[in-house]
Structures are given as C-alpha cells and as structure tokens.
Amino acid sequence: MTDTNPALETPTGLARNDTRTVADALNAALADSYALYLKTKNFHWHVSGPHFRDYHLLLDDQAAQILGVTDAIAERVRKTGGTTLRSIGDISRRQSIKDNDRDFVPADEMLAELRDDNLTLVEQFREVKRASEEAGDNATSGIVDEWTDQAEERAWFLFEASRKG
C-alpha cells in the first residue's frame, strides 16, 4: 500500500504502521472477494447439466452474498486510514484466487473449485483477524468473524451439493 494522499487521510486511534498492516490484509481479502465473485458469476452463467436450476440459483445467491461484503471490507480499509483497490488491474495484482477462463467447466468441477476458493478466502479472513488483533483493531476483528462464517457456509453448501450418492 502506498502512503495515503493527505486529502484521503482518515482519523483513527490506531497506530499508522498497525493500520497499514490491517489495510493490506483487508485489501488482499477484498481482491480475493472480487475474484471469487466474478468466478462465481461466471460459473452461474455457464453451469450446465441435470442440476442446472439448483446450481444456477445457488451460485447466484452466493455471488450476491460475496458482492455484498465487498463494500464493507473496503469501508473498513478507509475507516482504518488506508486506501483500497482502484481497478481490475489492482485486484489482479493482489488476488490469490486463480481465475478460470476455460470455455467449459463441468458442474462438479465448478462446485469443487468454488469450495476450495471459499476456503482460500477463509484463510484470507483469518489473516485479517490476526492482523487486526495485533493492531488492537477490535472493530475489524469483530466484523471479520461474520465474513468468515459466510465463506465457511458457502464452502459447506458447495461441498454438500457436490456429494455423489
């Protein structure tokens, strides 16, 4: 993260170096959230097969939930005095979740990949939790628990939906 432009400085009771660490962790989670959102929508648009309707609706619900948390993450970055993502390029430089540009992905592979990606996001949120607790940022530490629970629930639903037999 670069130094904040004075016009974007936000008052905070947290130490500058601590907030920088928290903002970096939040921005990594935000980049992965956007990457996961777009991949989930991609799979929603391109799912095919006997469970089309169920998977189509599941993925749309999950994408909406992921997108819903992105604003809260970005606003936490700003509240801690940091600056957040500015472009698709910025997201691509920070994301750890890999894109999937294949022309066709079987539905069972979609669900497995999204399950694993949600678990990757859980790990990103755990890093946010660690950084925020070390910084004494109890607001971020508290709110990230809900985001973690949502990602774990998405992973669970994807796992259960992909069971065979």
SETORLO-548048 format. One record per residue (C-alpha): residue number from 1; residue in one letter; x, y, z. Coordinates in nm, 3 decimals. Layout:
! SETORLO-548048
> NUM/A/X/Y/Z
...
//
This chain:
! SETORLO-548048
> 1/M/0.000/0.000/0.000
> 2/T/0.130/0.345/-0.081
> 3/D/0.119/0.639/0.157
> 4/T/-0.221/0.797/0.178
> 5/N/-0.282/1.124/-0.005
> 6/P/-0.348/1.391/0.260
> 7/A/-0.690/1.451/0.104
> 8/L/-0.781/1.089/0.188
> 9/E/-0.643/1.079/0.543
> 10/T/-0.892/0.940/0.792
> 11/P/-0.864/0.999/1.166
> 12/T/-0.807/0.681/1.363
> 13/G/-0.688/0.600/1.712
> 14/L/-0.474/0.316/1.579
> 15/A/-0.101/0.335/1.513
> 16/R/-0.014/0.414/1.148
> 17/N/0.203/0.104/1.097
> 18/D/-0.065/-0.117/1.251
> 19/T/-0.338/0.024/1.031
> 20/R/-0.119/-0.026/0.726
> 21/T/-0.089/-0.397/0.811
> 22/V/-0.463/-0.429/0.867
> 23/A/-0.539/-0.241/0.543
> 24/D/-0.301/-0.466/0.349
> 25/A/-0.473/-0.778/0.488
> 26/L/-0.816/-0.631/0.414
> 27/N/-0.716/-0.536/0.059
> 28/A/-0.588/-0.890/-0.006
> 29/A/-0.921/-1.028/0.119
> 30/L/-1.106/-0.771/-0.092
> 31/A/-0.913/-0.868/-0.406
> 32/D/-0.993/-1.234/-0.343
> 33/S/-1.358/-1.146/-0.277
> 34/Y/-1.384/-0.976/-0.614
> 35/A/-1.203/-1.262/-0.789
> 36/L/-1.436/-1.513/-0.621
> 37/Y/-1.741/-1.302/-0.703
> 38/L/-1.656/-1.289/-1.073
> 39/K/-1.571/-1.660/-1.087
> 40/T/-1.896/-1.748/-0.910
> 41/K/-2.094/-1.535/-1.157
> 42/N/-1.902/-1.690/-1.448
> 43/F/-1.996/-2.037/-1.328
> 44/H/-2.355/-1.922/-1.262
> 45/W/-2.380/-1.804/-1.622
> 46/H/-2.219/-2.118/-1.768
> 47/V/-2.338/-2.405/-1.550
> 48/S/-2.492/-2.690/-1.744
> 49/G/-2.634/-3.031/-1.671
> 50/P/-2.910/-3.216/-1.486
> 51/H/-2.886/-2.993/-1.175
> 52/F/-2.878/-2.670/-1.376
> 53/R/-3.159/-2.491/-1.192
> 54/D/-3.035/-2.577/-0.842
> 55/Y/-2.674/-2.485/-0.917
> 56/H/-2.770/-2.175/-1.114
> 57/L/-2.972/-2.041/-0.819
> 58/L/-2.714/-2.148/-0.559
> 59/L/-2.431/-1.972/-0.742
> 60/D/-2.638/-1.659/-0.795
> 61/D/-2.719/-1.643/-0.422
> 62/Q/-2.356/-1.698/-0.331
> 63/A/-2.233/-1.434/-0.575
> 64/A/-2.475/-1.180/-0.431
> 65/Q/-2.351/-1.257/-0.079
> 66/I/-1.987/-1.220/-0.183
> 67/L/-2.053/-0.892/-0.361
> 68/G/-2.246/-0.770/-0.058
> 69/V/-1.942/-0.797/0.169
> 70/T/-1.703/-0.615/-0.066
> 71/D/-1.827/-0.270/0.029
> 72/A/-1.796/-0.347/0.399
> 73/I/-1.437/-0.465/0.350
> 74/A/-1.342/-0.154/0.150
> 75/E/-1.506/0.073/0.405
> 76/R/-1.310/-0.095/0.686
> 77/V/-0.991/-0.014/0.494
> 78/R/-1.094/0.352/0.476
> 79/K/-1.204/0.363/0.841
> 80/T/-0.859/0.243/0.945
> 81/G/-0.699/0.522/0.746
> 82/G/-0.593/0.320/0.444
> 83/T/-0.674/0.335/0.076
> 84/T/-0.832/0.049/-0.108
> 85/L/-0.848/-0.111/-0.450
> 86/R/-0.890/0.113/-0.750
> 87/S/-0.914/-0.111/-1.057
> 88/I/-0.936/-0.459/-1.204
> 89/G/-0.558/-0.444/-1.250
> 90/D/-0.513/-0.366/-0.882
> 91/I/-0.731/-0.664/-0.796
> 92/S/-0.535/-0.894/-1.027
> 93/R/-0.204/-0.790/-0.868
> 94/R/-0.333/-0.872/-0.519
> 95/Q/-0.561/-1.175/-0.567
> 96/S/-0.452/-1.523/-0.465
> 97/I/-0.765/-1.694/-0.602
> 98/K/-0.692/-1.805/-0.956
> 99/D/-0.916/-1.710/-1.247
> 100/N/-1.082/-1.980/-1.456
> 101/D/-1.108/-1.884/-1.822
> 102/R/-1.184/-2.231/-1.960
> 103/D/-1.454/-2.247/-2.226
> 104/F/-1.636/-2.529/-2.045
> 105/V/-1.613/-2.649/-1.687
> 106/P/-1.824/-2.948/-1.576
> 107/A/-2.063/-2.860/-1.293
> 108/D/-1.895/-3.089/-1.040
> 109/E/-1.560/-2.921/-1.109
> 110/M/-1.720/-2.579/-1.071
> 111/L/-1.853/-2.666/-0.727
> 112/A/-1.523/-2.817/-0.613
> 113/E/-1.322/-2.519/-0.736
> 114/L/-1.554/-2.268/-0.573
> 115/R/-1.549/-2.469/-0.249
> 116/D/-1.169/-2.454/-0.242
> 117/D/-1.172/-2.084/-0.334
> 118/N/-1.410/-2.005/-0.050
> 119/L/-1.175/-2.188/0.187
> 120/T/-0.889/-1.976/0.049
> 121/L/-1.097/-1.670/0.131
> 122/V/-1.149/-1.806/0.483
> 123/E/-0.770/-1.813/0.521
> 124/Q/-0.751/-1.453/0.398
> 125/F/-1.010/-1.355/0.659
> 126/R/-0.809/-1.534/0.928
> 127/E/-0.510/-1.322/0.828
> 128/V/-0.727/-1.011/0.864
> 129/K/-0.832/-1.135/1.209
> 130/R/-0.470/-1.189/1.314
> 131/A/-0.354/-0.850/1.185
> 132/S/-0.647/-0.665/1.338
> 133/E/-0.599/-0.827/1.678
> 134/E/-0.228/-0.745/1.674
> 135/A/-0.318/-0.384/1.589
> 136/G/-0.580/-0.362/1.862
> 137/D/-0.845/-0.300/1.595
> 138/N/-1.135/-0.473/1.765
> 139/A/-1.392/-0.337/1.516
> 140/T/-1.224/-0.515/1.226
> 141/S/-1.155/-0.820/1.442
> 142/G/-1.523/-0.846/1.528
> 143/I/-1.672/-0.789/1.183
> 144/V/-1.439/-1.033/1.007
> 145/D/-1.594/-1.319/1.206
> 146/E/-1.921/-1.278/1.014
> 147/W/-1.741/-1.273/0.679
> 148/T/-1.552/-1.588/0.777
> 149/D/-1.873/-1.764/0.877
> 150/Q/-2.037/-1.673/0.546
> 151/A/-1.743/-1.810/0.344
> 152/E/-1.737/-2.129/0.551
> 153/E/-2.111/-2.172/0.492
> 154/R/-2.068/-2.125/0.117
> 155/A/-1.791/-2.387/0.116
> 156/W/-2.013/-2.624/0.312
> 157/F/-2.309/-2.578/0.073
> 158/L/-2.083/-2.635/-0.227
> 159/F/-1.940/-2.947/-0.065
> 160/E/-2.284/-3.088/0.017
> 161/A/-2.424/-3.003/-0.329
> 162/S/-2.137/-3.189/-0.496
> 163/R/-2.165/-3.513/-0.296
> 164/K/-2.218/-3.823/-0.502
> 165/G/-2.461/-4.091/-0.386
//
